[in-house]
Amino acid sequence: MSDSCKKVYITTPIYYVNDVAHIGHAYTTIIADMLARYSRLAGYDTFFLTGTDEHGQKIADSAAVRNKSPKEYADEISGKFKNLWDDFDISYDKFIRTTDEYHKIGVQKAFQKMFDKGDIYKGNYEGNYCVSCETFFTDAQLIDNEGCPDCGRPTTIVKEESYFFRLSNYEDKLLALYENNPEFILPKAKAKEIVNFVKAGLHDLSISRTSFDWGVKLPDSMNDDKHVMYVWMDALMNYITALGYGTDEKNMEFWPGKVHLVGKDILRFHAIFWPAFLMSLELPLPDHIAAHGWWTRDGEKMSKSKGNVVDPKEIADAYGLDAFRYFMLREVPFGQDGDFSQRALMDRINSDLGNDLGNLLNRIQGMSGKYFDFKVTSKDVEKYHQKELDEAHELIKNAEPLIYNMQINRYLEELWKVLTIANKAIGDYEPWAMMKNGREEEAMALVALIVNIMSKVSIMLDSVMPEKIAQIAKSLGITVDNASYKALIIEKGIVADTVITKIDALFPRIEEELIATAEVQKAETVVEKPRKEAQKKESTSEEDNIITIDQFFETSLKIGTIVEAEEVPKSKKLLKLQVDVGEENNRQILAGIKEFYSAESLVGTQACVVSNLKPAKLMGMLSEGMLLAAKDENGLSLLRPETSKVAGTKVS
């Protein structure tokens, strides 16, 4: 990010208060917190917003089921979100609630401005409405003439008077935005689906409701009390009302936003509706709409019925908050779906954090204490180790741009390469041999090199693991702040003479899973036992295997484009395929179709893919999905779309 950009505005989506926070909410918030902490460290004036979305029919219905008023229910769930972020030491500057009075005033002023401009008009609407998704759908979009294409639940026909936003007027402007700003939507691969959706034609958007009253009323000047605003218009405005739009606008200097972080399921609202609203309000647009993927657990979609929902606080309490933060940021490329397992978390803690980072600090403490009474001077480090310092500085310089491009896992990979320089130097130069041969000056320079590398990496890791880095900084005798960032990172300086303080191991090795397996046992009871019992039967009727619509939609089916194909050596059946399913990276899928298809005949063709299947190894190679096919006495045929579809299109 250029030095001229002095203000940084980071936002999470405001979380819908129909349930308590889960690992997906934690993931978004930890990413945003990392960006905000790094921005402050780099010296940027930073504003970090999070909060809760509390209006709409779904909230009113959830409250009624619990015999509470919508406000009472919203207060309860919103409080749980805020308490969790406080427990996680999330460094937000403001926690907004859409029930806050200043927010309502700002939304009403925005509505009025768009109405006065002619972008809002009154009409009548009849359509298929999904209460769960708070969205209307056309007849052509429905599943079996009734089901919501996003969640599968039944829609209802809603016919009512409505105010409309002239979204159709902004089709060309939106397409120009995407073309002229290729990084507006991150990852870039996500932009394709948005561009295709807009090119298919935009319809004017119904932005008010009369069928319920739990929402923001229209401005008094409209003299139309029976309408409340569509929840998405209300919610999206939080990004500017939190800065005082329509009330006290002193913080509007932070607008436009640097990064809006969202889940991929709400990308369309943020990448189409939101910029159109901003264009209508004649406000500048944010730099990035960054959409991350979803999390599964042990390869399976999380659900309450399976008992496998990950409680982020339980994980953080058991394994440590900073270890949890590191895992979430490092484990999966931004934009792709991730899989959580205790074993994967333990591997990251034991390998990356324990062996690479923690052990390097232990070596500093050991060498400085044994050879130099914990006193370290850097006066000769550049004399003996300029090459290693230059390599470290180059890696750090290349790592920094990855942060705001939302390649945080790669950012961490680059920092771990810097740690490798330090660990390798100890083995290459053997300080114990130097001391034995009377080369104390060289041994001190080597210890100082390790201290300098650890100090620089610690500064860059502070936004990722603030608590652990504070302990490392104390041990090294340095401070982590903007002054040290400038001196050691920007100016490539060296650490002043320091005294090392011995501390306990930061990341003790973990041999066994720390969380009781009650949830796993529950999952086995719900899923595995019926399956095992069924396997004991010699035959099972179709009636016995009837499933619900919710069970069906736990399977994610997508259209995949086969971009590469090759035979698997020594296998009579397997082909190794690289398949584009609309994600940043292609999926590798091993398919047992070699007897029926040649590798070259598949390249460029499409097939239906089970995209949320737990990855498995076949003949030592990872397979990340499954192609759907039908086989009878005439052979095998892949299931394909009748006409070409955009890679990643959902099958429903």
Summary of the structure (lengths in Angstrom):
residues: 652
radius of gyration: 27.7
end to end distance: 41.6
largest distance: 90.8
contacts: 2095
relative contact order: 0.09
helix: 46%
strand: 19%
